[in-house]
Each structure stands twice: as C-alpha cells, then as structure tokens.
Amino acid sequence: MVIPVHDVNPVRRTPWVTYALIAANVLVFLSTPGIAGSVAGGSDLSQTCHLQAFLDHYAAVPRELIHHQMQRLVPTGDIGRSASGHVGCVVAPPGYDKSPPLSVLTAMFLHGSWLHLLGNMLFLLIFGNNVEDRMGHIRFTLFYVVCGYAAGYGFAVLNADSADPLIGASGAIAGVLGAYLVLYPKARVWVLVPFLIFLPLRLPAWLVLGFWFVLQAFYSAGEGVSAAGTVAYAAHVVGFLAGMVLALPLKAGTPPPPEPRGLLFGRRAQPRHTW
C-alpha cells in the first residue's frame, strides 16, 4: 500500500469544511469513552466495556439498518461475572432509543484507534481540499454525507445479518477519493512506497487512487486477508463508486492541474510556457 503525503494541485479557496471535519473527528475521538486508555498504551476491562457500550449506542449496525430495529441485548458498560466465574462486559436490553438511519451519521465520526483516525484524516486532508474547492463548501458537505450514507447502507445490504458495529469516516472519504479520481486524474501525488525503505515517488492520481480502489475491491472479496479482516472494505468500494458518480457532472468544467516539472518516470517533463 502506498502512503500519500502531498498532491501537486493548488486550491483557490481555503477548505474550511475539510478542516472542520478533521477537527470534529479528532475531538470526538479524544472524547470517546475508553480511548484514554488506548492513548496511554493500554486499557483495562472497565474502559473496554464502556467503549463497547458507547460504540453500540452510536455506531451503525448492519442488522439494525436493514431491519429498522435495535438489538435485543447490548453492552451496558458494566462489568459482570457469569455463573462459571468468567468476568466480562454485561449485556442487557437497551435502555435508550436509537435511530438506525441517524447512526450512520454519528458513525462517520467514530474511530477505534489512533491508526484508524490518522489514516483517514491523512487521506481527507490531501484529497478533500481540491474536491471541496471544486464543489464549494455547501455542496461538498452534502457530498461527504451522501457518500458516507451510501457506504454505510451499501455495506449493510451486503452484510444484512451482521451485528458488528460499523465505525469510521473511511466510507465518506472513499467517496472523496472517487471524486478526486474523476476530477483530477492527472494531478501528481507524492507518495511513500515501501520497498525495503520508504521511497518517495511522484505518481499520477489515477495510478495512486486506482491502485487503492483495486486493493479495496480485492480485499472486500476476502482475497489477501482472513475473512476480509475487521475492515469494512465493501463500504470503501461503495463509497468510492458513489463519489465517482456524483462527481461526473463536474468533470467538464474542472480546470486541469498544473503541468509537472522536473524528472518524472525517468524522463524530463517539458516546462509550460506562458506568454
């Protein structure tokens, strides 16, 4: 997997929505119960139980989205001991009302670890600013939410009986990546490629994002990972395709990115002359 670090594609206006989304995700992560222990390097059972209860309350659960009803038993945040002496998190009928459709929105701001959060925010920061610049602040906000909902419900349709909480902004951010691929396929992106060491390369966006999408589709089919791991790769695929479709009407009027200068793929790019 290549790691993007910067794109050569300036913006005309400050991407306030992108910055606000990043700030909101970080603030929610820091205020999530049980996260403090993971930040410090470990967490006890009490923190784990509180985190599970919080996620079940605010995360999107495929079974709830498809059947429009809450689960009969959910974590309460308390610790209990079974008749056999096993200590674990207590589950009981929910003592709150939950709107499954609204949970898709709240789930977009929840992350399970620093790696999960920082990876998502890196992609949003690099590619979100140009998509927001092209769409405008309001349309970009609506676009982001729609892609997140498409990813959440798309994953739920494919996993209708799953009771595992679905969290993270990656479905919405996948939509941003899909839009970027449509709008700026020739923009250059600096990436780090792991090959013994991390090699910095400047590659076209169509190659970076196309490779990312192929990996997500490959993993979503259960190839290369055990039971598709714990990552909702199918949500990434659906979000990416939704972003591409929504960005297509803007393709014709999108100005091209700057011409590359210097060495690229072993040849010297021709400088662009202005008169």
Secondary structure, 3 states (H helix, E strand, C coil): CCEEEEEECCCCCCCHHHHHHHHHHHHHHHHCCCHHHHHCCCCCHHHHHHHHHHHHHHCECHHHHHHCCCCCCEEEEEEEECCCCCEEEEEECCCCCCCHHHHHHHHCCCCCCHHHHHHHHHHHHHHHHHHHHHHCHHHHHHHHHHHHHHHHHHHHHHCCCCCCCECCCHHHHHHHHHHHHHHCCCCEEEEEEECCCEEEEEEEHHHHHHHHHHHHHHHHCCCCCHHHCCCCHHHHHHHHHHHHHHHHHHCCCCCCCCCCCCEECCEECCCCCCC
